[in-house]
Amino acid sequence: MSRMEGAAVRTMRMLPWLLLFAASTLACSRRPQTAVMLEEPGYSIQMPAPFTKRVDEQELGRVSIYIAKVGSRVFEMAYSDNLRGVELSPDEMLGALQSVYVGGDVVMRQAVVELDGYPGRSLEIKGRGMIRFLRLYSVERRAYHISVLSREADASEPEAEDFFRTFQLRGPVSRNQ
């Protein structure tokens, strides 16, 4: 075998590894390189990518929503203040929010959770080819909603759990008015 043929054989043997390296490099380059810390009075959370903010006026108050998209996944952190004088217990608040998120979809898993002594719920909701991993917390008169929504094929509970772990309460809750 000539030197040229030997080099060609070595290159051919390495080709699968080179393709695997190129594919993994390309996959990594598609992911956002910079996570963004969102810090507001009362909480902080590490968003996995730059985010957009939207404020919706609802019947009972204002909902502030932060959304980051990574591939086919949508990472959301929202909070709402019970501003309009309706008194809801933490359990009633969590139940009302759960009903809004579930709608006609199916709750695959549900658990009672807690964050710094405040009550919450952890849900996995399936519907219309999508999976939503959701955490709801009732803190004083504020509700926090943290979720990861993705196509069923792309759903990653460990990724959602990593996102949820970045959420922290900080100091007193501030009211947006």
C-alpha positions in Angstrom: 0.0 0.0 0.0 1.4 3.3 -1.0 1.8 6.2 1.4 -1.1 8.0 -0.4 -3.4 4.9 -0.1 -2.5 4.6 3.6 -3.4 8.3 4.2 -6.7 7.7 2.4 -7.5 4.6 4.5 -6.7 6.5 7.8 -8.9 9.4 6.6 -11.8 7.0 5.8 -11.5 5.4 9.2 -11.6 8.8 10.9 -14.6 10.0 8.8 -17.3 8.8 11.1 -15.5 10.4 14.1 -15.1 13.7 12.2 -18.8 13.7 11.2 -19.8 13.0 14.8 -17.5 15.9 16.0 -19.0 18.2 13.3 -22.5 17.3 14.2 -22.0 17.8 17.9 -20.2 21.1 17.2 -23.1 22.2 15.0 -25.7 21.1 17.6 -23.8 23.0 20.3 -23.6 26.1 18.1 -27.4 26.2 17.7 -27.9 26.4 21.4 -27.7 29.9 22.9 -24.3 30.5 24.3 -25.4 32.9 26.9 -27.9 32.3 29.7 -29.4 35.5 31.2 -30.0 36.1 34.9 -33.4 37.7 35.5 -33.4 39.5 38.8 -36.5 41.4 40.0 -37.5 42.5 43.4 -38.7 39.3 45.2 -37.0 36.7 42.9 -34.3 35.7 40.5 -34.1 33.0 37.8 -31.5 31.9 35.3 -33.2 32.1 31.9 -31.4 29.8 29.4 -31.3 32.4 26.6 -32.2 36.1 26.0 -35.9 36.6 26.8 -38.8 38.8 25.9 -41.2 40.4 28.4 -44.9 40.8 28.0 -47.4 42.2 30.5 -51.0 41.1 30.2 -53.9 42.7 32.1 -56.3 40.0 33.3 -59.6 40.2 35.1 -58.0 39.9 38.6 -54.7 41.7 37.9 -51.6 42.0 35.9 -49.5 39.1 34.7 -45.8 39.7 33.9 -44.4 37.0 31.5 -40.8 36.4 30.5 -40.2 34.0 27.6 -37.0 32.4 26.3 -37.0 30.1 23.3 -34.3 27.4 22.8 -34.8 25.3 19.8 -38.3 23.9 20.0 -38.6 24.5 23.8 -40.2 27.5 25.4 -39.0 28.5 28.9 -41.4 30.7 30.7 -41.3 32.5 34.0 -44.4 34.5 35.0 -45.9 36.1 38.1 -49.2 37.6 38.9 -50.4 39.6 41.8 -53.8 39.3 43.3 -54.5 43.0 43.0 -58.2 43.4 42.7 -59.2 42.7 46.3 -60.3 39.1 45.8 -59.1 37.0 48.8 -57.9 33.6 47.7 -56.2 31.1 50.0 -52.8 29.8 48.6 -54.6 26.5 47.8 -57.4 28.3 45.9 -54.9 30.4 44.0 -52.8 27.3 43.0 -56.0 25.4 42.0 -57.2 28.3 39.9 -53.8 28.6 38.1 -53.7 24.8 37.6 -57.1 24.9 35.9 -56.0 27.6 33.5 -52.8 25.7 32.5 -54.5 22.3 32.2 -57.6 23.4 30.3 -58.6 20.3 28.4 -55.2 18.7 28.5 -54.2 15.7 30.6 -52.3 15.9 33.9 -49.7 13.1 33.7 -48.1 13.8 37.1 -48.8 16.1 39.9 -47.1 16.7 43.3 -47.2 19.1 46.1 -44.0 21.0 46.4 -42.6 23.8 48.6 -40.2 26.7 48.1 -38.8 28.4 51.2 -41.8 27.4 53.2 -44.3 28.6 50.5 -46.8 26.1 49.0 -46.6 25.0 45.4 -47.5 22.4 42.8 -45.4 20.5 40.3 -47.2 19.3 37.2 -46.5 17.5 33.9 -49.3 18.3 31.4 -49.7 16.6 28.0 -51.9 17.7 25.2 -51.9 18.5 21.5 -48.5 16.8 20.9 -46.9 19.0 23.6 -45.6 18.4 27.1 -45.5 21.2 29.7 -43.4 20.8 32.9 -44.9 23.4 35.3 -44.2 24.7 38.8 -46.7 27.0 40.6 -45.9 28.8 43.9 -48.1 30.9 46.1 -46.0 33.5 47.9 -48.0 36.0 50.0 -50.5 37.4 47.4 -48.3 36.7 44.4 -48.3 33.5 42.2 -45.2 32.4 40.4 -45.6 30.3 37.3 -42.4 28.6 35.9 -42.7 26.2 32.9 -40.9 24.5 30.1 -43.1 23.7 27.0 -41.9 21.5 24.2 -43.0 18.9 21.6 -43.4 15.5 23.1 -40.4 14.2 21.2 -38.2 17.0 22.6 -39.5 16.9 26.2 -36.7 16.7 28.8 -37.7 16.5 32.4 -34.0 16.9 33.6 -33.7 20.1 31.6 -36.9 21.4 33.2 -35.7 20.5 36.6 -32.4 22.3 36.0 -34.4 25.4 35.0 -36.7 25.2 38.1 -33.7 24.9 40.4 -32.5 28.3 39.3 -35.6 30.0 40.6 -35.0 31.7 44.0 -37.0 34.0 46.2 -35.1 37.1 47.3 -36.3 39.4 50.0 -39.8 40.9 50.2 -42.2 40.5 47.3 -42.6 43.8 45.4 -46.0 44.7 43.9 -46.1 46.0 40.3 -48.7 48.7 40.2 
